[in-house]
Amino acid sequence: MAGLNKVEEYLLDLGISYEEPQPGTWVVDDPAKGLPELYISYADPVVIVHARIMPVPAEGREAFYAELLKLNYDGLLHGAYALEGEQVVLLDSLEYETMDKPEFEASLDAIGLAVAEHGARLSRYKTN
């Protein structure tokens, strides 16, 4: 696998399908492995893994933000919920130089698990 960076190497080793829309950015959409539409980007010195969760609700924002803070405190193994404009994202960052395959895999697994476990809890805040 000469010429591949760590992210590509680890994705291949883990049997995770991905697309690379541009150099340094990978999109993983592998629901069978519990990884729905994750975005991975490498910007030296970090690798950022994030998933778009949902739009920020138009109503009940205070309660919604409180829910996100509670999940950040006791509902996540890796990463944190954050805002990207009006979009809620779940993200984790890893230091590229010291990142190993188990750490990378744990980050992906934690985000996939959080998306699955928190979906129903956060969906009650969705507005049409």
C-alpha positions in Angstrom: 0.0 0.0 0.0 2.9 2.3 -0.7 1.8 5.9 -1.5 -1.4 5.7 0.6 -1.7 7.9 3.6 -2.8 6.5 7.0 -6.5 7.3 6.5 -6.7 5.4 3.2 -4.6 2.6 4.5 -6.8 2.2 7.6 -10.1 2.4 5.6 -8.9 -0.3 3.3 -7.6 -2.5 6.2 -10.9 -2.2 8.0 -12.9 -3.1 4.8 -14.7 0.2 4.8 -15.9 1.5 1.5 -15.3 5.2 0.7 -15.0 7.8 -2.0 -12.4 10.5 -2.3 -14.1 13.5 -3.9 -10.9 15.5 -3.5 -7.4 14.9 -2.1 -7.5 14.8 1.6 -11.2 14.3 1.9 -13.0 10.9 2.1 -16.7 10.2 2.3 -17.7 7.0 4.1 -21.3 5.8 3.5 -21.4 2.2 4.8 -24.6 1.7 6.7 -24.0 -2.1 6.9 -21.0 -1.2 9.2 -23.0 1.4 11.1 -21.2 4.3 9.3 -23.8 6.5 7.6 -22.3 9.3 5.6 -19.2 10.2 7.5 -16.8 12.8 6.2 -13.1 12.5 7.0 -10.6 15.2 6.2 -6.9 15.6 6.7 -5.5 19.0 7.3 -2.0 18.7 8.7 -1.6 18.0 11.6 -5.2 16.7 12.2 -7.7 14.2 10.9 -11.3 15.4 11.4 -14.1 12.9 11.3 -17.6 14.4 11.2 -21.2 13.4 10.5 -24.0 15.8 9.7 -26.8 15.1 12.1 -29.7 17.5 11.5 -30.6 21.1 10.9 -30.9 23.2 14.0 -34.6 23.3 14.9 -36.5 26.6 14.3 -38.3 26.2 17.7 -37.3 25.0 21.1 -33.6 25.8 20.5 -32.8 26.3 24.2 -34.0 22.8 25.1 -32.3 21.4 22.0 -28.9 23.0 22.9 -29.3 21.7 26.5 -29.8 18.2 25.1 -26.7 18.5 22.9 -24.7 19.6 25.9 -25.9 16.7 28.0 -25.0 14.3 25.2 -21.5 15.9 25.0 -21.1 15.3 28.7 -22.3 11.7 29.1 -23.4 10.3 25.7 -20.2 10.2 23.7 -17.1 8.1 23.8 -15.2 10.3 21.3 -15.9 13.7 19.8 -18.6 16.3 20.4 -21.7 17.8 18.9 -21.1 21.2 17.3 -22.8 23.6 15.0 -21.7 24.2 11.4 -23.9 27.2 10.4 -27.4 26.0 11.0 -26.4 22.3 10.8 -25.7 20.1 13.8 -22.6 17.9 13.3 -20.9 15.3 15.4 -17.1 15.5 15.1 -13.9 14.1 16.4 -10.3 15.1 15.7 -7.2 12.9 15.8 -3.6 13.9 15.6 -2.3 12.4 12.3 1.3 11.9 13.4 0.3 9.7 16.4 -2.9 8.2 15.1 -2.9 4.4 14.9 -5.5 2.1 13.4 -7.2 1.2 16.7 -7.6 4.9 17.5 -9.0 5.6 14.1 -11.4 2.7 14.2 -12.6 3.7 17.7 -13.4 7.2 16.5 -15.4 5.9 13.5 -17.2 3.3 15.7 -18.0 5.9 18.4 -19.5 8.3 15.9 -21.5 5.6 14.2 -22.8 4.4 17.6 -23.7 7.9 18.7 -25.6 8.5 15.4 -27.6 5.3 16.0 -28.2 5.8 19.7 -29.0 9.5 19.7 -31.1 9.7 16.5 -34.4 9.1 18.2 -33.6 11.4 21.1 -32.7 14.3 18.8 -35.4 13.7 16.2 -38.1 14.8 18.7 -36.7 18.3 18.2 -37.0 18.3 14.4 -39.4 20.8 12.9 -40.8 20.8 9.4 
